């Protein structure tokens, strides 16, 4: 899964070196997938009206059905920004 997403996203963005895919298993059947790209490339991964990310999520969902797992895909642009709870 990780290699496939790195390949797909790497061919969409300009800065291929900034593409990072992290796969974390939460439960037996739930997996979180975080795709991080450069801040300038986040729009390319989302696409017009979200069509590209929707297609990526559909592909990941189909693979998850085959594997019997549920994948949640999230995109991060640039560095992860945290809000402080004040």
For each residue, the residues with C-beta under 8 A, 3 or more apart:
1: 4 5 23 31 33 60 63 71
2: 5 6 21 23
3: 6 7
4: 1 7 8 63
5: 1 2 8 9 21 33 35 56 60
6: 2 3 9 10 19 21
7: 3 4 10 11
8: 4 5 11 12 56 59
9: 5 6 12 13 19 21 35 37 45 56
10: 6 7 13 16 19
11: 7 8
12: 8 9 41 44 45 52
13: 9 10 16 18 19 37 38 41 44 45
14: 38 40 41 44
15: 18 19 37 38 40 41
16: 10 13 19
17:
18: 13 15 36 37 38 41
19: 6 9 10 13 15 16 35 36 37
20: 35 36 37
21: 2 5 6 9 33 34 35 36
22: 33 34 36
23: 1 2 31 32 33
24: 31 32 33 34
25: 30 31 32
26: 30 31 32
27: 30
28:
29: 68 69 70
30: 25 26 27 69 70 72
31: 1 23 24 25 26 64 69 70 71 72
32: 23 24 25 26 71 72 74
33: 1 5 21 22 23 24 60 71 72 73 74
34: 21 22 24 74 75 76
35: 5 9 19 20 21 45 56 73 74 75 76
36: 18 19 20 21 22 75 76 77 78 80
37: 9 13 15 18 19 20 41 42 45 75 76 77
38: 13 14 15 18 41 42 77 78
39: 42 77 78
40: 14 15 43
41: 12 13 14 15 18 37 38 44 45 77
42: 37 38 39 45 46 75 77 78
43: 40 46 47
44: 12 13 14 41 47 52
45: 9 12 13 35 37 41 42 52 53 56 75
46: 42 43 50 52 53 75
47: 43 44 50 51 52 53 54 55
48: 51
49:
50: 46 47 53 54
51: 47 48 54 55
52: 12 44 45 46 47 55 56
53: 45 46 47 50 56 57 73 75
54: 47 50 51 57 58
55: 47 51 52 58 59
56: 5 8 9 35 45 52 53 59 60 73
57: 53 54 60 61 73
58: 54 55 61 62
59: 8 55 56 62 63
60: 1 5 33 56 57 63 64 71 73
61: 57 58 64 65 71
62: 58 59 65 66
63: 1 4 59 60 66 67 71
64: 31 60 61 67 68 69 70 71
65: 61 62 68
66: 62 63
67: 63 64
68: 29 64 65
69: 29 30 31 64
70: 29 30 31 64
71: 1 31 32 33 60 61 63 64
72: 30 31 32 33
73: 33 35 53 56 57 60
74: 32 33 34 35
75: 34 35 36 37 42 45 46 53
76: 34 35 36 37 80
77: 36 37 38 39 41 42
78: 36 38 39 42 81
79:
80: 36 76
81: 78
82:
83:
84:
85:
86:
